[in-house]
Amino acid sequence: MGIPLRKSEHGAVRIARSPLWESLASIGLLASPRGPVPWPYANWAENARRSLHRSELVVPGWLRSLYSACGGTLPSFLTVVPLSAKCDLDEEIESLRAVSPARVRAELEQWFPQGTPPEVASLHCDPEAAVAELCAFLPRYWRAALAPFAAPLRAATEAEILLRFPVLAPGVSQLVIVPLLFGRGASFFAAAPDGTKALSFQAKGAAALVGDARADRRSDVPGRGDRLEILLGRSRAGVVRGLVAPTTTSALAATLGLAPSTVSEHLTSLVAAGVVQRRRAGVRVLYELDGSGAALLEQLDNHHSVGGEARQ
């Protein structure tokens, strides 16, 4: 995952689960203007949108606009620092509700020194009303969009906690790291008034959000009737499905719960086969499907098209 986790001279680092951050990151995926929701989130997104529509729930307009205006993240007054390793959504909502209007305005003015965009002006004009709207929306959003996937969400984040807790010190800390299954929806950094900082990272195992995912995703035995997995094997098919949007080797490995070396081996083969292209963007190397790879996915994938919609 690329994050050094150790004690520092300023205090202990701890890890925490955050239903609030997970909710906000998943909303970021739904609100993204960057095109179709990428695999493995496409199945979740389709179900979430359908459920939100049935429940007559609409993401607050100022929150959607804030994601766009802030480049896919949010000011830290919304991402309150988790108080404990396994706090619940109600607890975090109470912390969010307690954020002062003065802090909201101050952070917005830091983010937008030239003036708050008109689309989020209501948040600056009346922070109490906007935050209250969000606090009322979030429990209903969780029930509609995330509760059906509560088991893989809990399993993935608890696995990260169990994996990393032996190298982290419990108790009071100056840095909190928050694993998010929806980490591709947004990258969060937050600061509490007491000086504690928190940051998010992509948890392994987001492939569990695929509707037909089985318990043993590490096995390369193809799923029954899955033509892409029968042809390529389960893990390589997962790599192909994960390349509908440009991504890095490490990000794809984290999403699939595979070793980076395994993903790198698959990518090398797929590039050699002419179905994946590689390009450099600054210091990062990005991989994505080319025309042949998109056609392969379109023709053989039982469940997802390249546009991100599930086939009927």
N, C-alpha and C positions, 0 to 999 in steps of 0.2 A: 504493500500500500504506500510505501515511500515516506511514512511519517515516523521519525525517531521518537520512541516513547520511553522516557526515563525520568527519574527525579532531576529537578534542577535546583539551583541554589535558592530559588525563590519559593520553593514549595513543591508539593507532589502534583503529578499529573493524574487525573482520573478520567474514567470513561463513563458515559451516561446515555441511557436510552431517552429519547424525547419524542413522544407522540405529537407534540406541537410542531417541532421541526419537520418531522416526517409528513405531517399534514401540509405544511406550507411548501415543502419541496415538491410534493405530489401536485399541488395546485400549480406550481411553477411549470410542470410538464404540460398540464392541461391548458395553461395560459400562454405557452410559448408561441411566439410568432415565427419560429424558425422552421416551420413545416410540420410534417406528420410526426406523431409521437414515435420514437424509435423502439425497436425490439430491445429488450423483452417487455416493454411497458405497454405495447399497443393493445394487447388483450385486456389488460387492466383498464386502460383509458376508455376503450369502447364500452366496457361494463360500467365504469364510473359515470360516463356521460349519460348513459341510458338511465342509470339509477338516479342521478341528479335531476334529470328531466322528469322522471316519474314523481320525484319528491318535490318538484317545483322549486328547486334550489338553484340559485344563481350566485356565482362568485362575485363579491363586491367589486364594482367597476373600478374603484380607486386602487384595489389590490392588484387587479390585472394590469392596470396602467403603471403601477409602481414597479412591477417585475420588468416591464419593458423599459421604463425610464432608468432603472438602476442596473441594466445590463444582465438580468437573470439572477440577481440576488436581492436582498432586502436590508433596510436599515436595522440596526441591532435592537431597537426598542420593540420590534415585533418578535425577534428570536430571543426571548428571555433565556438566560442561562439556566439549564436544568439544576434543580436544587439537590437531587439525589440520583443514584445510579438508575433507578427504575421508577421515576415519578410518573403519575398518570396525567391524562389530558386535563381533567378538571383542576388538578393542582396547578398545572402550567397556565391554564386560562385565568385562574385567580391572580397569578403573578403578572400576566399580561394586562389584566384589568387594573392592576395597581400602578401601571406606568403613568407617570405624571404628564399632563398636557405640555408642560414646559419642556420636558425631555423630547417629546415627539416633535415639537416645533424646532427645537435646537438641532436635532439630527437631520430633519428635512432641510434646514437651512445650510447645514454642512454639505449634504449631498447635492443641493441645488443652489449654489451661491449666486447664480444669475436669476433666481426666482423659481418657486415651485411650479411645475408644469400644471396647466389648467385641469388636466385629467385627475390630478391628485390634490387639487386645491381644497376639496372638502375635508381632507384629512388634516391639512394645516389650519383651516379655519375653525374646525370643531373637532379636535382630537378625541375628546371624550365620546362623542356620538359615533365617530368612525370606529374606534376601538371597541365600543360596546356592540356595534353591529357585527364586527368580526368575532367577538366572544360568543355572541348568540349563534352565529353561523357555524363555527368550527365543530361543536358536538354533532350537529345534524349532518355536516359534511363527512365527518368520520364514520357515522353510522351508514351513510349512503355509499360512500366511495371506498372506504378502507376496511370497515368491519368484515366484509366478506373475505378479505385477504389477511385477516388478523393473525392467523396461524403462521403463514410464511414470514410475515413481518416480525412477529415475536421470535420465531426460531432463528432468523438471520441475525437480528440484533443481539439476541442472547448468546448466540455462537461467537459473535465478535467480542462480547464482554468476557466470556469464558476464555477465549483465546488470548486476549490481551491483558486481562486483569492480573495474571501472575507477574507481569513486568510493570504494573502500575501500582502506585501507592494509594490506598483508600484514605478517606477523610478529607480534611480541608486542603484545598489546592488552589493554585493560581491559574491552572489551565485545565479545561474540560474538553474532551474530544467526544463527538457525537456521531455514531455510525448511522447512516441513513440508507435504507434500501432504495429510496427515491433520490439518491444523491445526484443523479444526472439532471434532476429537475431544477436544482439551485445549489449554489455553494454559499454557505452561511458563515459569518464571523460575528460574534456578539461580545459585548462587554457589560458586566454588571457594575453597579455603582461602587461596590467594594473593591473593584480592580480585577476581579476574576474575569478571565477571557475564556471563550468557548469557540470551537470551530468544528465544522462537519467534515466527514469524509465518506466516500462510497463504500458501503458494506458489501461483502461478498454475497453471492447467491441471489441476485435480483431475478435470475432465470426462474425462480420459484413462482414468480407472478404470472408466468405463462399458464393458461388455463388447464392444459393437459399435462403439466409437469408432474413427473413421478417423484417418489421419495428419493430414489438413488440417481441423482443427476450426474454423478461421477462415472457411472457405468457407461460404456460405449455401446451397449446393446441397443439397437434401434427400437423406437417406439412402434407398437403394432400399427400397421397401416400408414406409417409416416414415410412417404416415399423419399424425402430428402435425407432422412436419417438412414434409411436402408441403403441409399447410394453412397453416402459420405461417412456414415458413422455418426453417433449422437453428438460427440463433442465438436467435430468439424462442422456438422450442420448448424450447431449453435453459433459457431464463429461466423458462418455465412449469414445467418439471421441477424447477428449483431452488427453487421456492416452495412445496414441500410442507411446509416448516417455515419459520417467520418468519425473515427475514434482511434485511440492509441492502443498499443499492445497491453499496457498495464491497466487501462480503464476497462478494456474488454475482458481481461483476465479476472478483474474484480467482479464484474457483472456476472460472468459465467461461473465463478467459483472454481476456476482452473488455474494451474500454475502458469505464470508468465512464459516459462520455457515451452510449455505445451502449446499455448496460443501462438507463440512465435513460430513454432514448427509448422502449425497449420497454416499460418499466414504465408510463410515461405512457399509452401506447396501451392496454395491458392493463387499467389502472384505468378508462380511459374506456369500454372495452368491457364493463366490469362483471364481469370474471373474476378480478380481483385487488383486494384491499383494502389500504389503507394506514392505519397507526396510529402514533401517537407513543408511545415508551416512554422517558421521561426526555429526554435529548438526542438519542436515536436515532429514526430513522424506519424502521419495519419494514414489510415487504411480505409478503403470503402469499395463497395462493389462497382465494377465497371458495367458496360452494357451487357456483356455475356453473363456476368454474375447475376445481374438483375433479372435477366431472362430465365436463368436457371431457377432462381427463387420463385419467380412468377409461375413457372410451369410445374414445379415439383412440390412446393410448400403447400401442405394440406390446410394450413390454418392462417397464414398471414401473407398478404400481398406486399409488394415493395412499398406501396403507399401507406402501409400500416393498418389497413382495415382487415378484419377477419373475413375469410370466405364463408359463404353460406353453404 
